[in-house]
Amino acid sequence: GQGVARWDGTSLRYFTTAEGLIDNVVTGIAEDGAGGLWFGTQAGASLYDGKTFTGFGPAEGLAGAGCKMLVDRNGAVWAGTSAGAFRFDGKRFVAFELPIPVMERPSYKMVPGKVWDVFEDSKGNIWFGRDGYGACKFDPSAALRTGASTFTHFTKKDGLCSNNVASIAEDAQGNIWFGSITSDFPAYIEEGGASRYDGKTFTQFPEVKGPM
């Protein structure tokens, strides 16, 4: 709730709505190729060019709260919020529709389909950690080759600790790690933990049940 703080090696300087930030609850930060800083917030995103902030909210196509930001290797700016995934077209954000996988017993933490995390792996795939829908991998290169969006879904059935994936990371060996958390709806389910995907199989580390 205190905006964003910049450390210059000596002191901290805070930037808030008083300086032009769209909201004081900052939930994600990313830097683009021009050195612009993107701040995801509870009310949209702000782009800081070193002097001024430009806000992007519902009027600019970016709906939802808890905005996480990603600038991929091709310079595309992505956002994930409680309303789903979005991609910046240079002027405004456009909804990026993610398919909904077939679920046997749907459960979720906050909002079904909320994007908790957006991550690019070393192969250029874009991963989305989703509330209630597991993880979704989008392959931009395959989409360019075939002209159709290429998605791969991963859920508990495939080896995730829960279908609420809150964080995604890649290690030096190219394994993809997923941090999963508990469900609150339609009932509390104490499940979660970390799982590692080696490209073929999952290994679970469920000792920490993933409360949040």
Buried (B, 14 or more C-beta within 10 A) or exposed (E): EEBBEEEEEEEEEEBBBEBBBBBBBBBBEBEBEEEBBBBBBBBBBBBBEEEEBEBBBEEBBBBBBBBBBBBBEEEBBBBBBBBBBBBBEEEEBEEBEBEBBEBEEBBBBBBBBBBBBBBBBEEEBBBBBBBBBBBBBBBBEBEEEEEEBBBBBBBBEBBBBBBBBBBBBBEEEEBBBBBBBBBBBEEEBEBBBBBBBEEEEBEBEBEEBBEE
